[in-house]
Amino acid sequence: MPKEYKYDPEDVSRFFDEHGEKEWERLVRTPQDRISLHLHTEFLREHVEPGMKLLEVGAAAGRFTRILVELNCRVTVTDLSEGQLALNRKKAEELGFASGIEDWHRLDMCDMACFLDGDFDAVVCYGGPLSYVFEKADQALGECCRVLKNGGIFFSSVMSVWGAAHAFLPSIMYLTSDQIDTILESGDVTPHTDPNNKHFCHMFRSQEYRDLLERSHLHILDMSSANFLSVNMGEQLEKIMEIPPNWNELLRLEKETCRQPGCWDTGTHLIAVCRK
Ligand SMILES: C[S@@+](CC[C@H](N)C(=O)[O-])C[C@H]1O[C@@H](n2cnc3c(N)ncnc32)[C@H](O)[C@@H]1O
């Protein structure tokens, strides 16, 4: 039996401090990344209204911060990693979206006592912050709900266990059968389950994620994987991307299929949109 792993905020912030600029590139490096960016952004476009006061949790370098400012929100940016927060400020100043940002706070989402109850119209927690807090996921989500006003919207995405196995199969094949079984069963990538990996996180099943959201009394409006159809298409996708009508058709198909319940567990990430 692997030893139980506990959430370690220092470990997470060190990882993301060292990750630096790579975090800014995370959703634009490959065509698959761009599809994931598109799917996440579509939910923001569908539910965000101009003028909303919005909290972004685990914002990192600001890929979504920029989009939220372009949607005319007033954004409070937060992250556990000092390095990512500094990068967010730098990108905002360099790329001209700092005027839409109310403030930058370094904090751990497990304790957001610096914000009042019900202070935000929406909370965005994209790219897995809830996957990094392991046994504190209920507490961290509870904090997001506390600062959200009644009727407010919670946008989130977490890592998906089956989707990750699907997308990254070659990189788990070097592990022993016992290690693979333990990771797939527990959803946990830790120093004990995968000693060569430095990216520790909990990967969810869709039902487990729905249960977590519902324990915090959130009403789930939408769910989606990111991505499904084209996740293993490799270089073929580059060719599709060069032809705008074909690329747009692929984005439309991904959006349709990823939202089908049968596909929720198939992407590297699981997206949920909820109302408090
Ligand atoms: C993979 S990045 C995602 C960034 C961005 N939201 C996106 O989707 O592109 C995850 C971010 O969550 C932050 N994070 C992890 N655990 C956190 C916590 N407990 N409180 C606040 N931020 C956290 C990390 O520092 C990192 O910047």
The ligand as an SDF file (V2000), in Angstrom:
LIG
                    3D

 27 29  0  0  0  0  0  0  0  0999 V2000
   -2.2160   24.4720  -13.9820 C   0  0  0  0  0  0  0  0  0  0  0  0
   -2.2770   26.0750  -13.3010 S   0  0  0  0  0  0  0  0  0  0  0  0
   -3.7490   26.7150  -14.0390 C   0  0  0  0  0  0  0  0  0  0  0  0
   -3.6990   28.1700  -14.2580 C   0  0  0  0  0  0  0  0  0  0  0  0
   -4.8880   28.8250  -14.9350 C   0  0  0  0  0  0  0  0  0  0  0  0
   -6.0370   28.8670  -14.0620 N   0  0  0  0  0  0  0  0  0  0  0  0
   -5.2330   28.1160  -16.2170 C   0  0  0  0  0  0  0  0  0  0  0  0
   -6.2320   27.3940  -16.2640 O   0  0  0  0  0  0  0  0  0  0  0  0
   -4.4820   28.2710  -17.1740 O   0  0  0  0  0  0  0  0  0  0  0  0
   -2.7880   25.8460  -11.6280 C   0  0  0  0  0  0  0  0  0  0  0  0
   -2.5550   27.0630  -10.7460 C   0  0  0  0  0  0  0  0  0  0  0  0
   -3.2180   26.8450   -9.5020 O   0  0  0  0  0  0  0  0  0  0  0  0
   -2.4190   27.3510   -8.4680 C   0  0  0  0  0  0  0  0  0  0  0  0
   -2.7940   26.6840   -7.2140 N   0  0  0  0  0  0  0  0  0  0  0  0
   -2.6050   25.4010   -6.8720 C   0  0  0  0  0  0  0  0  0  0  0  0
   -3.0650   25.1610   -5.6410 N   0  0  0  0  0  0  0  0  0  0  0  0
   -3.5640   26.3380   -5.1800 C   0  0  0  0  0  0  0  0  0  0  0  0
   -4.1570   26.7470   -3.9590 C   0  0  0  0  0  0  0  0  0  0  0  0
   -4.2990   25.8960   -2.9300 N   0  0  0  0  0  0  0  0  0  0  0  0
   -4.5570   28.0330   -3.8200 N   0  0  0  0  0  0  0  0  0  0  0  0
   -4.3870   28.9130   -4.8450 C   0  0  0  0  0  0  0  0  0  0  0  0
   -3.8020   28.5770   -6.0200 N   0  0  0  0  0  0  0  0  0  0  0  0
   -3.4040   27.3110   -6.1970 C   0  0  0  0  0  0  0  0  0  0  0  0
   -0.9940   27.0260   -8.9140 C   0  0  0  0  0  0  0  0  0  0  0  0
   -0.0310   27.8210   -8.2340 O   0  0  0  0  0  0  0  0  0  0  0  0
   -1.0870   27.2870  -10.4140 C   0  0  0  0  0  0  0  0  0  0  0  0
   -0.7080   28.6010  -10.7250 O   0  0  0  0  0  0  0  0  0  0  0  0
  1  2  1  0
  2  3  1  0
  2 10  1  0
  3  4  1  0
  4  5  1  0
  5  6  1  0
  5  7  1  0
  7  8  2  0
  7  9  1  0
 10 11  1  0
 11 12  1  0
 11 26  1  0
 12 13  1  0
 13 14  1  0
 13 24  1  0
 14 15  1  0
 14 23  1  0
 15 16  2  0
 16 17  1  0
 17 18  1  0
 17 23  2  0
 18 19  1  0
 18 20  2  0
 20 21  1  0
 21 22  2  0
 22 23  1  0
 24 25  1  0
 24 26  1  0
 26 27  1  0
M  CHG  2   2   1   9  -1
M  END
$$$$
